[in-house]
């Protein structure tokens, strides 16, 4: 995405929404076009899901983006409001302020995913199943910071941390039918 070459900090959440409008959202819109489901309502739901996925990607890669690419997708105004600075990222400091900031950001992503859930009523077949699995991952249980950041291990020193970033899709590596049945979704409704 060319914007990543020229912009490496985002002042506000609105700037991240604009980023998603030009990066993730067109992918969902293209898929809806391919499946003939391109009403304004469907596009809006798709945008909510795709923006959520883009945000989840940002929150998974906070450390990698900062340390390897000098990018910070956490909105600067939110960082200031929660008392988090770039020194938190540089020092990999996971104090209460950082955890609260991440909980806030994760909750935003979750709300957007759930807002897009209504798209399921406009889809059918395998496409509906795949979107249902994605949305169900956010709806099945509250998302915690660890769900996005992966396992968090606190080091011996107070306030320091290490973590790994597991791909959220790892938690969905069950058979589609098995996952659907386990989550209360009748998989037969997705048969073509």
Buried (B, 14 or more C-beta within 10 A) or exposed (E): EEEEEEEBBBEEBEBBBEBBBEBBBEEBBEBBEEBEBBEEEBBEBBBBBBBBBBBBBBBBBBBEBBEEEEBBBBBBBBBEEBEBBBEBBEEBBBBEBBBBBBBBBBEBBBEBBBBBBBBBEBBBEEBBBBBBBBBBBBBEEEBEBEBBBBEBEEEEEEBEBEBEBBEBEEEEEEEBBEBBBEBEBEBEEBEE
